């Protein structure tokens, strides 16, 4: 008699999150279903709902797991660091199902806690922390004015890239990153004497 061992705890949760990611990648946000995710994970829909109260919550968990934020690049040059950071984020965006971010934003609007989580992740709070490190290093090297720029300038690179992603119908070209950094961000960061 073949006895299949039941997965539990983190092993089961990892299988579910991986199944959710696979379903998102193949079906897209709008067509992904909890039934299909449960089937892929080899469990029941009931098990999914015990861990996540709704589909957007599970999809956010999958996004966090499989689209991790980037490490802090350190090339020695602020412009190159920012290009490297945004380039990595562009690659993550290119892996995402096209309707994932917009679907999460829309579907989480009626759940304040989930919306805050989605907003924090989608707004790139972790990326802003990385950007702060890059800019502090650049200030220490004299490449930009001392002190951090205004919060909006700090958020600007990821905000612009995310907008390009949300408004596109496919992968973003690599030059999108260099245009954002060279044409918009660097002119805001350069010391006045270098402008």
Rosetta silent file (secondary structure, phi, psi, omega in degrees, C-alpha in Angstrom):
SEQUENCE: XXXXXXXXXXXXXXXXXXXXXXXXXXXXXXXXXXXXXXXXXXXXXXXXXXXXXXXXXXXXXXXXXXXXXXXXXXXXXXXXXXXXXXXXXXXXXXXXXXXXXXXXXXXXXXXXXXXXXXXXXXXXXXXXXXXXXXXXXXXXXXXXXXXXXXXXXXXXXXXXXXXXXXXXXXXXXXXXXXXXXXXXXXXXXXXXXXX
SCORE:     score description
SCORE:     0.000 S_00000001
   1 L     0.000  127.262 -179.013    0.000    0.000    0.000 S_00000001
   2 L   -86.145  113.041  179.485    1.432    3.350   -1.060 S_00000001
   3 L  -102.366  115.573  177.546    1.131    5.789    1.771 S_00000001
   4 L   -84.857  129.033 -179.681    1.607    9.370    0.727 S_00000001
   5 L   -80.686  130.991  179.577    2.967   11.478    3.503 S_00000001
   6 L   -73.724  136.303  174.766    1.000   14.649    4.126 S_00000001
   7 L   -83.986  144.703  179.964    2.880   17.906    3.917 S_00000001
   8 L  -138.848  169.510  172.132    2.406   20.267    6.801 S_00000001
   9 H    53.996 -135.488 -174.112    3.587   23.601    8.076 S_00000001
  10 H   -66.216  -29.255  177.762    6.219   25.452    6.107 S_00000001
  11 H   -64.696  -45.547  178.215    6.622   22.615    3.562 S_00000001
  12 H   -66.953  -43.748 -179.111    2.943   22.805    2.643 S_00000001
  13 H   -60.873  -42.299  178.321    2.946   26.597    2.704 S_00000001
  14 H   -62.782  -40.907  178.506    5.946   26.720    0.360 S_00000001
  15 H   -63.701  -39.086  179.688    4.213   24.298   -2.036 S_00000001
  16 H   -67.868  -46.288 -179.315    1.080   26.471   -2.038 S_00000001
  17 H   -63.049  -40.449  177.182    2.990   29.711   -2.615 S_00000001
  18 H   -64.782  -40.544  177.665    4.952   28.081   -5.437 S_00000001
  19 H   -64.448  -39.484  177.921    1.712   26.767   -6.956 S_00000001
  20 H   -63.038  -43.198  179.064    0.184   30.258   -6.715 S_00000001
  21 H   -63.175  -44.366  178.723    3.201   31.751   -8.481 S_00000001
  22 H   -62.006  -41.593  178.721    3.041   29.104  -11.225 S_00000001
  23 H   -63.906  -43.511  177.775   -0.687   29.713  -11.668 S_00000001
  24 H   -60.377  -45.386 -177.450   -0.125   33.476  -11.885 S_00000001
  25 H   -64.615  -37.974 -175.984    2.639   33.045  -14.441 S_00000001
  26 H   -87.606  -40.527 -174.578    0.613   30.695  -16.639 S_00000001
  27 H   -98.747  -23.784 -173.017   -2.950   31.989  -16.272 S_00000001
  28 L    86.046  162.934 -175.277   -2.399   35.631  -15.290 S_00000001
  29 L   -60.386  -47.874 -173.689   -3.965   37.400  -12.340 S_00000001
  30 L   -65.608  -29.068 -175.814   -7.483   37.671  -13.751 S_00000001
  31 L  -104.091   -6.565  178.896   -7.771   33.978  -14.670 S_00000001
  32 L   -69.954  141.524 -179.426   -5.914   32.389  -11.761 S_00000001
  33 L  -130.483  154.056  176.559   -8.173   30.493   -9.355 S_00000001
  34 H   -65.073  -35.464  177.084   -7.856   29.074   -5.873 S_00000001
  35 H   -58.915  -46.604 -179.996   -9.121   25.720   -7.223 S_00000001
  36 H   -66.586  -37.633  178.142   -6.262   25.540   -9.708 S_00000001
  37 H   -64.155  -44.968  178.961   -3.729   26.592   -7.086 S_00000001
  38 H   -60.583  -43.681  178.708   -4.985   23.896   -4.702 S_00000001
  39 H   -60.877  -46.342  179.584   -4.787   21.304   -7.479 S_00000001
  40 H   -60.801  -38.286 -177.090   -1.230   22.351   -8.359 S_00000001
  41 H   -82.383   -9.595 -178.965   -0.198   22.204   -4.693 S_00000001
  42 L    70.424   39.353  179.844   -1.875   18.833   -4.172 S_00000001
  43 L  -141.420 -168.954 -179.457   -4.129   20.109   -1.415 S_00000001
  44 L  -106.282  159.017  176.924   -7.648   21.462   -0.955 S_00000001
  45 H   -61.288  -34.369  178.793   -9.029   24.935   -1.389 S_00000001
  46 H   -57.453  -41.223  179.468  -10.036   24.812    2.288 S_00000001
  47 H   -63.116  -39.721  178.343   -6.348   24.521    3.251 S_00000001
  48 H   -61.266  -46.033 -177.343   -5.541   27.630    1.208 S_00000001
  49 H   -72.379  -16.188  173.100   -8.245   29.656    2.916 S_00000001
  50 H   -72.732  -29.105 -176.677   -7.023   28.604    6.356 S_00000001
  51 H   -96.156  -35.220 -179.714   -3.700   30.285    5.622 S_00000001
  52 L  -129.985  131.079 -173.970   -4.781   33.224    3.437 S_00000001
  53 L   -74.434  -17.858  178.423   -8.187   34.818    3.766 S_00000001
  54 L  -156.316  171.552 -177.293   -8.447   35.625    0.069 S_00000001
  55 H   -63.440  -45.285  178.972   -6.757   35.217   -3.282 S_00000001
  56 H   -58.367  -36.035  178.642   -5.019   38.635   -3.337 S_00000001
  57 H   -63.458  -41.988  177.453   -3.405   37.850    0.025 S_00000001
  58 H   -66.571  -41.824  179.794   -2.001   34.592   -1.365 S_00000001
  59 H   -64.898  -36.247  176.383   -0.827   36.306   -4.546 S_00000001
  60 H   -64.504  -40.837  176.839    0.967   38.963   -2.491 S_00000001
  61 H   -60.487  -41.333  178.802    2.724   36.186   -0.551 S_00000001
  62 H   -66.248  -41.673  178.851    3.807   34.635   -3.866 S_00000001
  63 H   -61.423  -45.733  179.695    4.994   37.990   -5.173 S_00000001
  64 H   -62.827  -37.155 -177.247    7.059   38.602   -2.033 S_00000001
  65 H   -73.326  -43.039 -171.684    8.558   35.122   -2.225 S_00000001
  66 H  -101.848   -9.699  178.421    9.450   35.010   -5.905 S_00000001
  67 L  -123.931   59.509 -177.103   10.072   38.667   -6.708 S_00000001
  68 L   -64.633  152.549  179.086   12.453   39.587   -3.916 S_00000001
  69 L   -73.021  161.551 -173.030   13.934   43.057   -3.809 S_00000001
  70 L   -80.126  156.988  171.693   17.452   43.651   -5.025 S_00000001
  71 L   -72.989  170.068  179.574   20.697   43.790   -3.089 S_00000001
  72 L   -83.864  112.630  176.586   22.546   47.078   -2.739 S_00000001
  73 L   -72.006  148.636  177.333   24.806   47.545   -5.761 S_00000001
  74 L  -142.881   84.924 -179.890   28.169   49.214   -5.092 S_00000001
  75 L   -91.470  -11.211 -175.583   30.018   50.068   -8.293 S_00000001
  76 L    95.787   -3.631 -179.002   31.669   53.162   -6.835 S_00000001
  77 L  -135.298  129.374 -175.363   29.504   55.505   -8.917 S_00000001
  78 H   -59.937  -43.397 -179.089   26.037   56.765   -7.965 S_00000001
  79 H   -62.433  -46.566 -179.555   24.727   56.713  -11.522 S_00000001
  80 H   -65.647  -36.056  177.124   25.942   53.168  -12.153 S_00000001
  81 H   -63.600  -44.165 -179.663   24.550   52.007   -8.792 S_00000001
  82 H   -67.813  -38.618  176.445   21.122   53.439   -9.610 S_00000001
  83 H   -63.406  -42.942  179.386   21.172   51.943  -13.117 S_00000001
  84 H   -62.890  -44.442  179.917   22.130   48.552  -11.634 S_00000001
  85 H   -61.938  -52.328 -179.096   19.353   48.749   -9.023 S_00000001
  86 H   -65.504  -32.691  176.671   16.654   49.780  -11.487 S_00000001
  87 H   -62.450  -41.147  177.798   17.946   47.231  -13.995 S_00000001
  88 H   -65.948  -41.275  179.661   17.429   44.452  -11.456 S_00000001
  89 H   -66.465  -39.520  176.400   13.950   45.712  -10.644 S_00000001
  90 H   -58.530  -41.133  178.745   13.121   45.904  -14.364 S_00000001
  91 H   -63.536  -38.620  176.497   14.122   42.250  -14.673 S_00000001
  92 H   -64.559  -46.947  178.508   11.772   41.366  -11.790 S_00000001
  93 H   -56.562  -39.700 -178.625    8.939   43.326  -13.419 S_00000001
  94 H   -66.148  -21.957  177.287    9.561   41.447  -16.656 S_00000001
  95 H   -81.484  -19.984 -173.402    9.012   38.152  -14.797 S_00000001
  96 L   -77.868  144.853  169.807    5.641   39.243  -13.406 S_00000001
  97 L   -58.468  137.129 -172.615    2.333   38.431  -15.028 S_00000001
  98 L   -54.583  -29.800 -175.979    1.283   41.666  -16.730 S_00000001
  99 L  -102.096    8.874 -174.421   -1.873   42.136  -14.684 S_00000001
 100 H   -65.376  -54.741 -175.404   -0.500   41.157  -11.264 S_00000001
 101 H   -64.320  -47.977 -179.501    0.292   44.557   -9.759 S_00000001
 102 H   -64.157  -37.229  177.530   -2.811   46.307  -11.096 S_00000001
 103 H   -64.607  -43.826  178.257   -4.973   43.348  -10.015 S_00000001
 104 H   -62.449  -43.665 -179.978   -3.551   43.371   -6.486 S_00000001
 105 H   -61.367  -47.475 -178.797   -4.056   47.114   -6.161 S_00000001
 106 H   -63.682  -49.510 -174.079   -7.653   46.897   -7.383 S_00000001
 107 H   -73.772  -16.427 -179.457   -8.662   43.818   -5.384 S_00000001
 108 L   -94.480   -3.082 -176.047   -7.139   45.010   -2.120 S_00000001
 109 L   -58.800  -29.605 -178.148   -8.944   48.363   -2.014 S_00000001
 110 L   -92.173    6.377  179.474  -11.726   47.023    0.248 S_00000001
 111 L  -129.019  100.232 -172.532   -9.312   45.520    2.778 S_00000001
 112 H   -57.523  -41.853 -178.443   -7.355   48.260    4.559 S_00000001
 113 H   -66.513  -47.598  179.279   -4.713   45.936    6.021 S_00000001
 114 H   -64.319  -40.738  179.744   -4.099   44.132    2.730 S_00000001
 115 H   -60.775  -42.409  177.870   -4.100   47.410    0.813 S_00000001
 116 H   -61.591  -40.402  177.735   -1.420   48.807    3.133 S_00000001
 117 H   -64.733  -45.945  179.495    0.684   45.669    2.583 S_00000001
 118 H   -62.167  -46.772 -178.814    0.225   45.828   -1.185 S_00000001
 119 H   -60.991  -44.226  179.508    0.983   49.542   -1.241 S_00000001
 120 H   -60.997  -43.753 -178.889    4.102   49.091    0.885 S_00000001
 121 H   -71.507  -47.974 -176.132    5.382   46.311   -1.355 S_00000001
 122 H   -69.740  -33.126  178.014    4.359   47.842   -4.678 S_00000001
 123 L   -73.831  -10.772  172.346    5.579   51.305   -3.666 S_00000001
 124 L    78.464   40.618 -179.474    8.950   49.691   -3.089 S_00000001
 125 H   -55.995  -41.077  177.206    9.710   50.549    0.537 S_00000001
 126 H   -62.907  -38.035  178.422   12.543   48.002    0.539 S_00000001
 127 H   -66.964  -37.128  178.595   13.874   49.531   -2.667 S_00000001
 128 H   -64.018  -35.805  176.007   13.742   52.994   -1.099 S_00000001
 129 H   -62.715  -42.578  178.006   15.929   51.682    1.727 S_00000001
 130 H   -63.841  -42.556  178.866   18.425   50.427   -0.868 S_00000001
 131 H   -60.795  -40.862  177.459   18.264   53.789   -2.663 S_00000001
 132 H   -58.000  -45.042  179.504   19.024   55.569    0.624 S_00000001
 133 H   -61.011  -45.760  179.481   22.155   53.454    1.082 S_00000001
 134 H   -58.812  -45.165 -176.595   23.278   54.203   -2.485 S_00000001
 135 H   -71.927  -34.157  175.192   22.746   57.935   -2.020 S_00000001
 136 H   -63.078  -44.779  177.675   24.502   58.025    1.367 S_00000001
 137 H   -60.266  -43.319 -179.126   27.529   56.339   -0.192 S_00000001
 138 H   -63.194  -40.019  177.929   27.424   58.790   -3.096 S_00000001
 139 H   -65.102  -41.131  178.044   27.299   61.757   -0.709 S_00000001
 140 H   -61.892  -32.198  179.000   30.255   60.331    1.230 S_00000001
 141 L   -86.024   -3.420  179.954   32.184   60.116   -2.065 S_00000001
 142 L    79.123   15.599 -178.899   31.201   63.700   -2.964 S_00000001
 143 L   -82.435  -23.019  175.372   29.186   62.623   -6.002 S_00000001
 144 E  -137.459  167.212  178.516   26.004   64.286   -4.754 S_00000001
 145 L   -59.467  146.765  177.143   25.206   66.970   -2.187 S_00000001
 146 L   -61.320  152.568 -179.629   25.448   65.816    1.445 S_00000001
 147 L    85.107  155.637 -179.560   22.214   64.661    3.057 S_00000001
 148 L   -81.309  146.031  176.442   19.389   62.725    1.530 S_00000001
 149 L   -70.242  172.302  177.597   17.141   64.350   -1.055 S_00000001
 150 L   -55.264  152.111 -176.841   13.450   64.916   -0.448 S_00000001
 151 H   -55.131  -38.299 -179.526   11.363   61.768   -0.055 S_00000001
 152 H   -65.317  -37.639  177.688    9.709   62.258   -3.446 S_00000001
 153 H   -68.283  -38.046  178.025   13.077   62.380   -5.192 S_00000001
 154 H   -61.381  -38.888 -179.041   14.120   59.265   -3.285 S_00000001
 155 H   -81.851  -17.210 -170.842   10.986   57.459   -4.523 S_00000001
 156 H   -55.155  -47.101 -177.372   11.162   58.836   -8.048 S_00000001
 157 H   -56.956  -50.033 -178.506   13.270   56.128   -9.772 S_00000001
 158 H   -70.035  -35.158  177.725   11.030   53.222   -8.708 S_00000001
 159 H   -60.698  -44.767 -179.575    7.868   55.310   -9.171 S_00000001
 160 H   -67.180  -42.357  179.356    8.805   56.069  -12.770 S_00000001
 161 H   -65.258  -42.328  178.888    9.825   52.487  -13.523 S_00000001
 162 H   -62.638  -40.642  178.122    6.643   51.103  -11.936 S_00000001
 163 H   -62.189  -43.191  177.074    4.552   53.525  -14.000 S_00000001
 164 H   -59.255  -43.365 -179.615    6.308   52.372  -17.178 S_00000001
 165 H   -63.346  -47.824 -177.193    5.618   48.758  -16.187 S_00000001
 166 H   -64.938  -29.932 -176.208    1.939   49.360  -15.382 S_00000001
 167 H   -96.535    1.957 -179.052    1.364   51.234  -18.627 S_00000001
 168 L   -98.777  168.703  178.524    3.244   48.821  -20.904 S_00000001
 169 L  -117.612   20.224 -179.506    2.028   45.685  -22.633 S_00000001
 170 L  -175.980 -171.093  179.495    5.233   43.716  -22.450 S_00000001
 171 L   -58.462  145.709  178.846    8.790   43.636  -21.157 S_00000001
 172 L   -83.093  136.359  176.371   10.409   47.009  -20.633 S_00000001
 173 L   -67.807  150.223 -178.339   13.398   47.819  -22.836 S_00000001
 174 L   -58.953  -32.921 -178.196   16.724   48.224  -20.996 S_00000001
 175 H   -66.674  -17.184  175.042   17.011   51.822  -22.166 S_00000001
 176 H   -56.542  -43.684 -179.097   13.968   52.685  -20.034 S_00000001
 177 H   -64.320  -50.133 -177.259   16.223   52.394  -16.985 S_00000001
 178 H   -65.947  -34.522  176.931   19.058   54.506  -18.368 S_00000001
 179 H   -65.748  -43.117  178.328   16.643   57.187  -19.585 S_00000001
 180 H   -60.433  -46.819 -177.277   14.993   57.415  -16.156 S_00000001
 181 H   -70.861  -50.778 -173.917   18.357   57.700  -14.407 S_00000001
 182 H   -72.889  -40.283 -173.680   20.210   59.914  -16.912 S_00000001
 183 H   -88.030  -24.604 -173.486   17.408   62.223  -18.021 S_00000001
 184 H  -120.735  -54.229 -171.438   15.454   62.645  -14.790 S_00000001
 185 H   -73.941  -50.422 -176.378   17.100   61.355  -11.605 S_00000001
 186 H   -60.220  -41.262  176.857   20.748   62.368  -12.037 S_00000001
 187 H   -59.861  -26.660  177.937   19.960   66.002  -12.872 S_00000001
 188 H   -79.861  -21.818 -174.883   18.075   66.172   -9.558 S_00000001
 189 H   -99.805  -23.682 -174.498   20.960   64.658   -7.581 S_00000001
 190 E   -62.869  141.630  172.558   24.062   66.312   -9.042 S_00000001
 191 L   -59.147  147.879 -175.874   25.800   68.982   -6.995 S_00000001
 192 H   -53.974  -36.372 -177.934   25.013   72.448   -8.345 S_00000001
 193 H   -66.424  -23.719 -177.071   28.613   72.948   -9.527 S_00000001
 194 H   -93.357   -6.569 -176.622   28.399   69.906  -11.817 S_00000001
 195 L   -74.368    0.000    0.000   25.127   70.842  -13.527 S_00000001
